[in-house]
Amino acid sequence: MAAAAAELVIGWCIFGLLLLAILAFCWIYVRKYQSQRESEVVSTVTAIFSLAVALIASALLPVDIFLVSYMKYQNGTFKEWANANVSVQIENTVLYGYYTLYSVILFCVFFWIPFVYFYYEEKDDDDTSKCTQIKTALKYTLGFVVICALLLLIGAFVPLNLPSNKNSTEWEKVKFLFEELGSSHGLAALSFSISSLTLIGMLAAITYTAYGMSALPLNLIKGTRNAAYERLENTEDIEEVEQHIQAIRSKSKDGRPLSARDRRTLKQCEERLRTLRKRDRHLEFIENSWWTKFCGALRPLKIIWGIFFILVALLFIISLFLSNLDKALHSAGIDSGFIIFGTNLSNPLNMLLPLLQTVFPLDYILITIIIMYFIFTSMAGIRNIGIWFFWIRLYKIRRGRTRPQALLFLCMILLLIVLHTSYMIYSLAPQYVMYGSQNYLIESNITSDVHKGNSTLPVPRRCDADAPEDQCTVTRTYLFLHKFWFFSAAYYFGNWAFLGVFLIGLVVSCCKGKKSVIEGVDEESDISDDDEPSAYSV
C-alpha cells in the first residue's frame, strides 16, 4: 500500500510539474510571435490561457490511462484497494476534470476568443468609443453562443439508445430522452460539442499539421539562403530598377509630359525600389549580426534535427497507415465508428506505448513529446501557409510581428488541433488509449499429464473492445471520443486525408528551393519602412 501511494503521489507531482511547464511554454510561445508594436495585454493573456487549457486537457490523457492501468496487476486481477467504490471515485475524478477543462474550452472558443477578436477589430476604427466596441463585439459573439447552445442541445437529445418498447407513445419517447440526459449527467451534450470542435481540429490538422510534418524537417535540412549572396542579388536588382526609373524620367527632360502608361510604370518602379532598399537594410543587418554567425555554427545540429524529425514523421505516418488499414480490414463497420475488436495489424507506436508504461513515467514522456511534436509541426505549417478563409489570405504569422487578431486566430487553430491530437493518439495506439496495460482473466483449457485429462485455468489476456465490462475499465478519454459513432467514422476518413496531404506536402517541400533569410520582409502590408530590422525574426 505504501509503495502504491508513493507512486500515485509521484504521478500527481509529475502532472503538477507538467502544468507549470505548459504555462511557461505557452507564455514563451505567444510572446515569441506577438507584434512588439501592437501587443495588447488582453489578447496576449487570452491566447496564453486558451492554449494552456487545451494542452492541460491533453495532459489528462496519460493520467487517465495510468489510473485505469494502475488499478490492476499484470496477472489480470484487481489490486486489493481497487474495490468498486474506489475505482468509481477515481473514474469520476478524471471525468470531472474533463468536464471542467472542456467547459472552459467551450467558453474560450464560443465566447471569450470571439469577443476579444471582434473587440480589437472595432478598435481599429479610431472614432468608436469603448462602449460601442464592447456592444459590437457582444453582438457578433452572440452568434457563436447560439451555435454552442445548439450543439449542446443536439448532443443532449440525440437518441443514442432507442426505447425498448417500440409501441411507446410520443410522450413516452420524450420522457425517455430526458431520462437518458439525466443518467448521462450531461456527458453526451458536452461530448457532442467537443467532438464537433475536434472535427474542425481534424480539418486544421489535415491542412496545417500534415504539411508541417514534411515542411519543418526539410526546411531544417535545406536551411536558408546565404545573406551575402542574397544581398548581392538585391543590389543588382536595385541598380536595374534605378536605371529603369532614370530611363523613364529622361523622356520628360524636354518638358513633354509622361504618358499614362509611363506614369503607371514609374510609380510601380518607385514602389519596387523602396521595397528593395528596405530589403537591403534588413540583409545588411542580418549579414553583420552575431545571431546569424551563431546560427551558422549550429547548422550541423539543425541538419541532425531535420533528419530526426523526418524519421519521426515517417514513424507516425507508417503507424497511422497500419492502424487505418487494420480498421478497413477488420473493424465492425462504419455504423460502429470502425471500432476494432483486438489488434490484427500491429503498428510501432501501439506496441511501444504499452511497453513503456511498465517503466513509469516513460509513456508520459512519449505522449508529451507526441503532443509537442504536433504543435511544432502545426506551427510550421501555419507559418508556411498562413491563415486563409477559402481563397482569401487573412493573416500571415511571423515572429515578433503577429497582430493581436492573428494571434487569437493562431491560438484558436492550435487549440482545435491539440483537441484532435487525443484522437490521433487513439488512431496510433487504440488499445493503449482504451485500456492502457490492463489484462483480464479468461478460462483456458489445459491438458494435464497428472490427471490424464483436461482442466481449466485462468490465463491473463490483454483488454480489448471484446473484453467483459466488469473486468476492464475504459478510460474517460475514450468515452468522450467515441460517444457518437458518426464522429469516429469522420475521423477515420480524415486520417486517410491526413496521409494524402502529408505525401503531397512532402513532394512540394522537396521541390521548393531554400527560403530567403528575410522571407516576408518584402511584403508592404507586414512591415513599415520605419521598422527596425531584427535577426531574431529570421
Disulfide bonds with the S-S distance in Angstrom:
Cys463-Cys472 1.92
